[in-house]
Amino acid sequence: QADSKITIVGSGLIGQFWAMIFAGGGFKVTIFDIYPEQISKALENIKATLSRYESQGCLRGSLSASEQAALVTGCNELKKCLDGASYVQECVPESVDLKRKVFEQMDPFITEDMVVATSSSCICVSQFVGNLSHKHRTLVAHPVNPPYFIPLVEIVPGPWTLPDVTAKCRALMELVGQSPVTLSREVAGFALNRIQYSIINECWNMYKDGLLSAEDIDKVMTDGLGPRYAFIGPLETMHLNADGIVDYCNRYAQGAYNVCTTFKPPPIMYDVPTAEKMLQEIKKAIPVDKVQERRTWRDERLAALAALKRNL
Ligand code: NAD
């Protein structure tokens, strides 16, 4: 299987990560972009990043950085790019109209043994493939940034997606070392953002109520729930915090319910005055012009955590 070709359509941040992940799995990868100069920029960036990962000891797969870089080529003709591909990962900007246009352009070249996934963060595939003759071969495969170090991929089939397409996508993700989850049907926010927004909502409401500082709210996650959640999820937490999940419910359901009845409804849009108040606190540690630096710091720590989890 590793000699089959994978095509990336859109070679920005996420497209480049996908190219490196598939090359790490030994696949030949072709990247396409609407701007030919972006393809050259992406190829250079991929080569430099793979060699940096190699020197930092976090390169994936068994091939060297230069062997992996050699697997990735560019092509500025969509038809040629899709020719012979077994899997396509679309990574153009998050816009329904743009995704519709790109999928319409790809449709004539999609074959009956191709799987065509969109990296879309929020848009369900049914919103833009309804008119395609190959809509049954499309689905969402949503990565989490930075996908090289955060392995989750949310696979969300559309109403027409063939079960075999979903299964092939999941198998490929596992093969290249990602960690796929499959939703049975489309839902707003998929799974990760539904959980993430419920956390942000409670953080927002507690901050507005003056219960904790912004710094302390974040600490509840980074020094409390976060370390645990890097290894066990909330359902396993219930299971381990009692003699099994049923015992947990018998013991703690009433207490949890009592807490839940004090929750406020979701904040109606995260309001700017509250955000500005938070900014006054947050910018003391991370001024806005240092956000890029802090992203690099975050990605280095996520790389270290990924290595730790691999080696435990
Ligand atoms: P980006 O802006 O970095 O890259 C998009 C690329 O698509 C650019 O290189 C652009 O030139 C190219 N492009 C634009 N129009 C095109 C067209 N018609 N045909 C081919 N290429 C075209 O965007 P990104 O952050 O890589 O996001 C891509 C997708 O991945 C989006 O759907 C986004 O929601 C999703 N995603 C992003 C993140 C993230 O954190 N950035 C995380 C998960 C998923």
Boltz pocket constraint, residues with backbone or C-beta under 6 A from the ligand:
constraints:
  - pocket:
      binder: B
      contacts: [[A, 9], [A, 10], [A, 11], [A, 12], [A, 13], [A, 14], [A, 15], [A, 32], [A, 33], [A, 34], [A, 35], [A, 38], [A, 90], [A, 91], [A, 92], [A, 93], [A, 94], [A, 95], [A, 98], [A, 102], [A, 119], [A, 120], [A, 121], [A, 122], [A, 142], [A, 143], [A, 144], [A, 145]]
      max_distance: 6.0
